[in-house]
Amino acid sequence: MKPLLFSLLALSVFLSCDGAKETLNPDQVPTAAQQAFAAAHPNTKVAWEAEGDGTFEAEFKMDGEEASANYSATGELLKTELEIKKNALPSAILTTIATQFSGHEIEEAARITYPDGRIAYETELANKNDKKFNVIFSAEGKLLKRVEPDGEDDQD
């Protein structure tokens, strides 16, 4: 019985460290983050998640599309993401994907807007074996960051 208990404990510790997001009840989200979201998106239904870096992600619908906004514990808006159609990606990004990620399909795409006005795009790419990873590009098609499924960044 002890080996089974130890194995279950080890598994739960492993799963809690895998970079997965944790769904939160509203009372677990800092008031400042909730107030900042409510001011920007009044009367919007929201689901909150804790990010691994101590920030908070509000998931919601905007204009019928999936969206999210990330906030610090003090209520500072860090970025907003809006799901977009694959064909809405800038042509420079499509060219970069075709040349640097040949054989990969675009599964999802999102436009990222930062508070300072910068725009970036995030894509989820999958190869023919269905191995998936996310890549963030500048609007000009420059690869900014690759995030592996295990949550590790591979910055260029």
Biotite code that builds the C-alpha atoms (Angstrom):
import biotite.structure as struc

atoms = struc.array([
    struc.Atom([0.000, 0.000, 0.000], chain_id="A", res_id=1, res_name="MET", atom_name="CA", element="C"),
    struc.Atom([2.843, 2.413, 0.808], chain_id="A", res_id=2, res_name="LYS", atom_name="CA", element="C"),
    struc.Atom([4.418, 2.116, -2.688], chain_id="A", res_id=3, res_name="PRO", atom_name="CA", element="C"),
    struc.Atom([1.041, 2.920, -4.249], chain_id="A", res_id=4, res_name="LEU", atom_name="CA", element="C"),
    struc.Atom([0.547, 5.907, -1.973], chain_id="A", res_id=5, res_name="LEU", atom_name="CA", element="C"),
    struc.Atom([4.081, 7.137, -2.731], chain_id="A", res_id=6, res_name="PHE", atom_name="CA", element="C"),
    struc.Atom([3.484, 6.710, -6.478], chain_id="A", res_id=7, res_name="SER", atom_name="CA", element="C"),
    struc.Atom([0.247, 8.697, -6.324], chain_id="A", res_id=8, res_name="LEU", atom_name="CA", element="C"),
    struc.Atom([1.942, 11.438, -4.332], chain_id="A", res_id=9, res_name="LEU", atom_name="CA", element="C"),
    struc.Atom([4.838, 11.600, -6.822], chain_id="A", res_id=10, res_name="ALA", atom_name="CA", element="C"),
    struc.Atom([2.398, 11.733, -9.744], chain_id="A", res_id=11, res_name="LEU", atom_name="CA", element="C"),
    struc.Atom([0.420, 14.586, -8.184], chain_id="A", res_id=12, res_name="SER", atom_name="CA", element="C"),
    struc.Atom([3.622, 16.575, -7.578], chain_id="A", res_id=13, res_name="VAL", atom_name="CA", element="C"),
    struc.Atom([4.723, 15.966, -11.185], chain_id="A", res_id=14, res_name="PHE", atom_name="CA", element="C"),
    struc.Atom([1.353, 17.046, -12.579], chain_id="A", res_id=15, res_name="LEU", atom_name="CA", element="C"),
    struc.Atom([1.296, 20.186, -10.452], chain_id="A", res_id=16, res_name="SER", atom_name="CA", element="C"),
    struc.Atom([4.667, 21.248, -11.912], chain_id="A", res_id=17, res_name="CYS", atom_name="CA", element="C"),
    struc.Atom([3.907, 20.739, -15.588], chain_id="A", res_id=18, res_name="ASP", atom_name="CA", element="C"),
    struc.Atom([3.159, 24.386, -16.326], chain_id="A", res_id=19, res_name="GLY", atom_name="CA", element="C"),
    struc.Atom([-0.582, 23.755, -16.586], chain_id="A", res_id=20, res_name="ALA", atom_name="CA", element="C"),
    struc.Atom([-2.884, 26.603, -15.788], chain_id="A", res_id=21, res_name="LYS", atom_name="CA", element="C"),
    struc.Atom([-5.042, 26.495, -12.702], chain_id="A", res_id=22, res_name="GLU", atom_name="CA", element="C"),
    struc.Atom([-8.708, 27.506, -12.977], chain_id="A", res_id=23, res_name="THR", atom_name="CA", element="C"),
    struc.Atom([-9.630, 29.975, -10.246], chain_id="A", res_id=24, res_name="LEU", atom_name="CA", element="C"),
    struc.Atom([-12.737, 31.019, -8.395], chain_id="A", res_id=25, res_name="ASN", atom_name="CA", element="C"),
    struc.Atom([-13.263, 34.799, -8.517], chain_id="A", res_id=26, res_name="PRO", atom_name="CA", element="C"),
    struc.Atom([-12.291, 35.123, -4.846], chain_id="A", res_id=27, res_name="ASP", atom_name="CA", element="C"),
    struc.Atom([-8.840, 33.721, -5.743], chain_id="A", res_id=28, res_name="GLN", atom_name="CA", element="C"),
    struc.Atom([-8.160, 36.526, -8.248], chain_id="A", res_id=29, res_name="VAL", atom_name="CA", element="C"),
    struc.Atom([-6.696, 39.791, -6.922], chain_id="A", res_id=30, res_name="PRO", atom_name="CA", element="C"),
    struc.Atom([-9.304, 42.532, -6.707], chain_id="A", res_id=31, res_name="THR", atom_name="CA", element="C"),
    struc.Atom([-7.106, 44.875, -8.739], chain_id="A", res_id=32, res_name="ALA", atom_name="CA", element="C"),
    struc.Atom([-7.019, 42.413, -11.670], chain_id="A", res_id=33, res_name="ALA", atom_name="CA", element="C"),
    struc.Atom([-10.794, 41.879, -11.505], chain_id="A", res_id=34, res_name="GLN", atom_name="CA", element="C"),
    struc.Atom([-11.467, 45.619, -11.392], chain_id="A", res_id=35, res_name="GLN", atom_name="CA", element="C"),
    struc.Atom([-9.143, 46.319, -14.330], chain_id="A", res_id=36, res_name="ALA", atom_name="CA", element="C"),
    struc.Atom([-10.869, 43.637, -16.409], chain_id="A", res_id=37, res_name="PHE", atom_name="CA", element="C"),
    struc.Atom([-14.367, 44.893, -15.459], chain_id="A", res_id=38, res_name="ALA", atom_name="CA", element="C"),
    struc.Atom([-13.409, 48.461, -16.423], chain_id="A", res_id=39, res_name="ALA", atom_name="CA", element="C"),
    struc.Atom([-12.140, 47.337, -19.833], chain_id="A", res_id=40, res_name="ALA", atom_name="CA", element="C"),
    struc.Atom([-14.893, 44.776, -20.501], chain_id="A", res_id=41, res_name="HIS", atom_name="CA", element="C"),
    struc.Atom([-18.034, 45.696, -18.527], chain_id="A", res_id=42, res_name="PRO", atom_name="CA", element="C"),
    struc.Atom([-20.775, 43.064, -18.239], chain_id="A", res_id=43, res_name="ASN", atom_name="CA", element="C"),
    struc.Atom([-18.566, 40.379, -19.802], chain_id="A", res_id=44, res_name="THR", atom_name="CA", element="C"),
    struc.Atom([-18.638, 36.786, -18.560], chain_id="A", res_id=45, res_name="LYS", atom_name="CA", element="C"),
    struc.Atom([-15.104, 35.759, -17.604], chain_id="A", res_id=46, res_name="VAL", atom_name="CA", element="C"),
    struc.Atom([-13.219, 32.655, -16.478], chain_id="A", res_id=47, res_name="ALA", atom_name="CA", element="C"),
    struc.Atom([-9.951, 33.206, -14.621], chain_id="A", res_id=48, res_name="TRP", atom_name="CA", element="C"),
    struc.Atom([-6.801, 31.090, -14.660], chain_id="A", res_id=49, res_name="GLU", atom_name="CA", element="C"),
    struc.Atom([-3.531, 31.419, -12.778], chain_id="A", res_id=50, res_name="ALA", atom_name="CA", element="C"),
    struc.Atom([-0.498, 31.479, -15.026], chain_id="A", res_id=51, res_name="GLU", atom_name="CA", element="C"),
    struc.Atom([2.706, 29.824, -13.880], chain_id="A", res_id=52, res_name="GLY", atom_name="CA", element="C"),
    struc.Atom([4.489, 33.191, -13.629], chain_id="A", res_id=53, res_name="ASP", atom_name="CA", element="C"),
    struc.Atom([2.177, 34.708, -10.993], chain_id="A", res_id=54, res_name="GLY", atom_name="CA", element="C"),
    struc.Atom([-0.062, 36.544, -13.461], chain_id="A", res_id=55, res_name="THR", atom_name="CA", element="C"),
    struc.Atom([-3.756, 36.013, -14.115], chain_id="A", res_id=56, res_name="PHE", atom_name="CA", element="C"),
    struc.Atom([-5.519, 35.283, -17.400], chain_id="A", res_id=57, res_name="GLU", atom_name="CA", element="C"),
    struc.Atom([-9.121, 36.309, -18.000], chain_id="A", res_id=58, res_name="ALA", atom_name="CA", element="C"),
    struc.Atom([-10.768, 34.221, -20.736], chain_id="A", res_id=59, res_name="GLU", atom_name="CA", element="C"),
    struc.Atom([-13.855, 35.661, -22.425], chain_id="A", res_id=60, res_name="PHE", atom_name="CA", element="C"),
    struc.Atom([-15.612, 36.216, -25.757], chain_id="A", res_id=61, res_name="LYS", atom_name="CA", element="C"),
    struc.Atom([-15.106, 39.405, -27.737], chain_id="A", res_id=62, res_name="MET", atom_name="CA", element="C"),
    struc.Atom([-17.063, 39.985, -30.934], chain_id="A", res_id=63, res_name="ASP", atom_name="CA", element="C"),
    struc.Atom([-17.976, 36.285, -30.912], chain_id="A", res_id=64, res_name="GLY", atom_name="CA", element="C"),
    struc.Atom([-14.329, 35.145, -30.841], chain_id="A", res_id=65, res_name="GLU", atom_name="CA", element="C"),
    struc.Atom([-12.298, 33.590, -28.045], chain_id="A", res_id=66, res_name="GLU", atom_name="CA", element="C"),
    struc.Atom([-10.190, 36.196, -26.249], chain_id="A", res_id=67, res_name="ALA", atom_name="CA", element="C"),
    struc.Atom([-7.999, 36.513, -23.202], chain_id="A", res_id=68, res_name="SER", atom_name="CA", element="C"),
    struc.Atom([-6.374, 39.293, -21.232], chain_id="A", res_id=69, res_name="ALA", atom_name="CA", element="C"),
    struc.Atom([-3.428, 38.821, -18.898], chain_id="A", res_id=70, res_name="ASN", atom_name="CA", element="C"),
    struc.Atom([-3.076, 40.923, -15.758], chain_id="A", res_id=71, res_name="TYR", atom_name="CA", element="C"),
    struc.Atom([-0.529, 41.304, -13.009], chain_id="A", res_id=72, res_name="SER", atom_name="CA", element="C"),
    struc.Atom([-1.667, 40.945, -9.386], chain_id="A", res_id=73, res_name="ALA", atom_name="CA", element="C"),
    struc.Atom([-1.720, 44.761, -9.222], chain_id="A", res_id=74, res_name="THR", atom_name="CA", element="C"),
    struc.Atom([-4.166, 45.004, -12.141], chain_id="A", res_id=75, res_name="GLY", atom_name="CA", element="C"),
    struc.Atom([-1.688, 46.019, -14.843], chain_id="A", res_id=76, res_name="GLU", atom_name="CA", element="C"),
    struc.Atom([-2.787, 44.803, -18.287], chain_id="A", res_id=77, res_name="LEU", atom_name="CA", element="C"),
    struc.Atom([0.071, 42.779, -19.773], chain_id="A", res_id=78, res_name="LEU", atom_name="CA", element="C"),
    struc.Atom([-1.459, 41.680, -23.088], chain_id="A", res_id=79, res_name="LYS", atom_name="CA", element="C"),
    struc.Atom([-4.709, 40.862, -24.843], chain_id="A", res_id=80, res_name="THR", atom_name="CA", element="C"),
    struc.Atom([-5.138, 37.958, -27.276], chain_id="A", res_id=81, res_name="GLU", atom_name="CA", element="C"),
    struc.Atom([-7.915, 37.600, -29.811], chain_id="A", res_id=82, res_name="LEU", atom_name="CA", element="C"),
    struc.Atom([-8.416, 34.398, -31.790], chain_id="A", res_id=83, res_name="GLU", atom_name="CA", element="C"),
    struc.Atom([-8.269, 35.015, -35.528], chain_id="A", res_id=84, res_name="ILE", atom_name="CA", element="C"),
    struc.Atom([-8.744, 32.919, -38.632], chain_id="A", res_id=85, res_name="LYS", atom_name="CA", element="C"),
    struc.Atom([-5.572, 31.339, -40.035], chain_id="A", res_id=86, res_name="LYS", atom_name="CA", element="C"),
    struc.Atom([-5.933, 33.268, -43.283], chain_id="A", res_id=87, res_name="ASN", atom_name="CA", element="C"),
    struc.Atom([-5.984, 36.539, -41.321], chain_id="A", res_id=88, res_name="ALA", atom_name="CA", element="C"),
    struc.Atom([-2.312, 36.110, -40.404], chain_id="A", res_id=89, res_name="LEU", atom_name="CA", element="C"),
    struc.Atom([-0.020, 38.593, -42.159], chain_id="A", res_id=90, res_name="PRO", atom_name="CA", element="C"),
    struc.Atom([1.514, 37.181, -45.332], chain_id="A", res_id=91, res_name="SER", atom_name="CA", element="C"),
    struc.Atom([5.028, 37.593, -43.884], chain_id="A", res_id=92, res_name="ALA", atom_name="CA", element="C"),
    struc.Atom([4.129, 35.155, -41.092], chain_id="A", res_id=93, res_name="ILE", atom_name="CA", element="C"),
    struc.Atom([2.656, 32.664, -43.549], chain_id="A", res_id=94, res_name="LEU", atom_name="CA", element="C"),
    struc.Atom([5.892, 32.877, -45.563], chain_id="A", res_id=95, res_name="THR", atom_name="CA", element="C"),
    struc.Atom([8.017, 32.299, -42.442], chain_id="A", res_id=96, res_name="THR", atom_name="CA", element="C"),
    struc.Atom([5.911, 29.287, -41.473], chain_id="A", res_id=97, res_name="ILE", atom_name="CA", element="C"),
    struc.Atom([6.199, 27.854, -44.991], chain_id="A", res_id=98, res_name="ALA", atom_name="CA", element="C"),
    struc.Atom([9.983, 28.220, -45.009], chain_id="A", res_id=99, res_name="THR", atom_name="CA", element="C"),
    struc.Atom([10.981, 27.572, -41.384], chain_id="A", res_id=100, res_name="GLN", atom_name="CA", element="C"),
    struc.Atom([8.233, 25.110, -40.429], chain_id="A", res_id=101, res_name="PHE", atom_name="CA", element="C"),
    struc.Atom([7.706, 23.182, -43.641], chain_id="A", res_id=102, res_name="SER", atom_name="CA", element="C"),
    struc.Atom([5.353, 20.247, -43.105], chain_id="A", res_id=103, res_name="GLY", atom_name="CA", element="C"),
    struc.Atom([3.539, 21.906, -40.194], chain_id="A", res_id=104, res_name="HIS", atom_name="CA", element="C"),
    struc.Atom([-0.119, 22.925, -40.204], chain_id="A", res_id=105, res_name="GLU", atom_name="CA", element="C"),
    struc.Atom([-1.522, 25.975, -38.453], chain_id="A", res_id=106, res_name="ILE", atom_name="CA", element="C"),
    struc.Atom([-3.997, 24.686, -35.854], chain_id="A", res_id=107, res_name="GLU", atom_name="CA", element="C"),
    struc.Atom([-4.903, 28.026, -34.229], chain_id="A", res_id=108, res_name="GLU", atom_name="CA", element="C"),
    struc.Atom([-3.950, 31.669, -34.556], chain_id="A", res_id=109, res_name="ALA", atom_name="CA", element="C"),
    struc.Atom([-4.287, 34.723, -32.325], chain_id="A", res_id=110, res_name="ALA", atom_name="CA", element="C"),
    struc.Atom([-3.435, 38.406, -32.483], chain_id="A", res_id=111, res_name="ARG", atom_name="CA", element="C"),
    struc.Atom([-1.614, 39.689, -29.389], chain_id="A", res_id=112, res_name="ILE", atom_name="CA", element="C"),
    struc.Atom([-1.901, 43.363, -28.478], chain_id="A", res_id=113, res_name="THR", atom_name="CA", element="C"),
    struc.Atom([0.390, 44.823, -25.823], chain_id="A", res_id=114, res_name="TYR", atom_name="CA", element="C"),
    struc.Atom([-0.496, 47.960, -23.825], chain_id="A", res_id=115, res_name="PRO", atom_name="CA", element="C"),
    struc.Atom([2.219, 49.953, -25.624], chain_id="A", res_id=116, res_name="ASP", atom_name="CA", element="C"),
    struc.Atom([0.510, 49.239, -28.965], chain_id="A", res_id=117, res_name="GLY", atom_name="CA", element="C"),
    struc.Atom([2.881, 46.518, -30.210], chain_id="A", res_id=118, res_name="ARG", atom_name="CA", element="C"),
    struc.Atom([1.203, 43.722, -32.149], chain_id="A", res_id=119, res_name="ILE", atom_name="CA", element="C"),
    struc.Atom([2.396, 40.115, -32.352], chain_id="A", res_id=120, res_name="ALA", atom_name="CA", element="C"),
    struc.Atom([0.810, 36.903, -33.552], chain_id="A", res_id=121, res_name="TYR", atom_name="CA", element="C"),
    struc.Atom([0.743, 33.494, -31.919], chain_id="A", res_id=122, res_name="GLU", atom_name="CA", element="C"),
    struc.Atom([0.199, 30.283, -33.841], chain_id="A", res_id=123, res_name="THR", atom_name="CA", element="C"),
    struc.Atom([-0.215, 26.725, -32.713], chain_id="A", res_id=124, res_name="GLU", atom_name="CA", element="C"),
    struc.Atom([1.589, 24.514, -35.210], chain_id="A", res_id=125, res_name="LEU", atom_name="CA", element="C"),
    struc.Atom([1.357, 20.740, -35.591], chain_id="A", res_id=126, res_name="ALA", atom_name="CA", element="C"),
    struc.Atom([3.463, 18.352, -37.628], chain_id="A", res_id=127, res_name="ASN", atom_name="CA", element="C"),
    struc.Atom([2.181, 15.237, -39.397], chain_id="A", res_id=128, res_name="LYS", atom_name="CA", element="C"),
    struc.Atom([2.669, 13.252, -36.139], chain_id="A", res_id=129, res_name="ASN", atom_name="CA", element="C"),
    struc.Atom([0.434, 15.803, -34.369], chain_id="A", res_id=130, res_name="ASP", atom_name="CA", element="C"),
    struc.Atom([3.289, 17.149, -32.221], chain_id="A", res_id=131, res_name="LYS", atom_name="CA", element="C"),
    struc.Atom([2.140, 20.656, -31.335], chain_id="A", res_id=132, res_name="LYS", atom_name="CA", element="C"),
    struc.Atom([3.924, 23.793, -30.202], chain_id="A", res_id=133, res_name="PHE", atom_name="CA", element="C"),
    struc.Atom([3.253, 27.532, -30.193], chain_id="A", res_id=134, res_name="ASN", atom_name="CA", element="C"),
    struc.Atom([5.239, 30.147, -32.048], chain_id="A", res_id=135, res_name="VAL", atom_name="CA", element="C"),
    struc.Atom([5.042, 33.912, -31.574], chain_id="A", res_id=136, res_name="ILE", atom_name="CA", element="C"),
    struc.Atom([5.885, 36.177, -34.518], chain_id="A", res_id=137, res_name="PHE", atom_name="CA", element="C"),
    struc.Atom([6.204, 39.890, -35.088], chain_id="A", res_id=138, res_name="SER", atom_name="CA", element="C"),
    struc.Atom([3.791, 41.346, -37.643], chain_id="A", res_id=139, res_name="ALA", atom_name="CA", element="C"),
    struc.Atom([6.760, 41.385, -40.049], chain_id="A", res_id=140, res_name="GLU", atom_name="CA", element="C"),
    struc.Atom([7.121, 37.597, -39.770], chain_id="A", res_id=141, res_name="GLY", atom_name="CA", element="C"),
    struc.Atom([10.149, 37.489, -37.455], chain_id="A", res_id=142, res_name="LYS", atom_name="CA", element="C"),
    struc.Atom([10.101, 34.515, -35.084], chain_id="A", res_id=143, res_name="LEU", atom_name="CA", element="C"),
    struc.Atom([10.061, 35.951, -31.553], chain_id="A", res_id=144, res_name="LEU", atom_name="CA", element="C"),
    struc.Atom([9.543, 32.872, -29.399], chain_id="A", res_id=145, res_name="LYS", atom_name="CA", element="C"),
    struc.Atom([8.784, 29.173, -29.639], chain_id="A", res_id=146, res_name="ARG", atom_name="CA", element="C"),
    struc.Atom([7.003, 27.495, -26.731], chain_id="A", res_id=147, res_name="VAL", atom_name="CA", element="C"),
    struc.Atom([7.244, 23.722, -26.548], chain_id="A", res_id=148, res_name="GLU", atom_name="CA", element="C"),
    struc.Atom([4.359, 21.618, -25.189], chain_id="A", res_id=149, res_name="PRO", atom_name="CA", element="C"),
    struc.Atom([6.195, 21.209, -21.877], chain_id="A", res_id=150, res_name="ASP", atom_name="CA", element="C"),
    struc.Atom([6.011, 24.978, -21.369], chain_id="A", res_id=151, res_name="GLY", atom_name="CA", element="C"),
    struc.Atom([9.729, 25.563, -22.034], chain_id="A", res_id=152, res_name="GLU", atom_name="CA", element="C"),
    struc.Atom([10.629, 28.608, -24.106], chain_id="A", res_id=153, res_name="ASP", atom_name="CA", element="C"),
    struc.Atom([13.028, 28.299, -27.016], chain_id="A", res_id=154, res_name="ASP", atom_name="CA", element="C"),
    struc.Atom([13.884, 31.912, -27.736], chain_id="A", res_id=155, res_name="GLN", atom_name="CA", element="C"),
    struc.Atom([15.693, 32.976, -30.861], chain_id="A", res_id=156, res_name="ASP", atom_name="CA", element="C"),
])
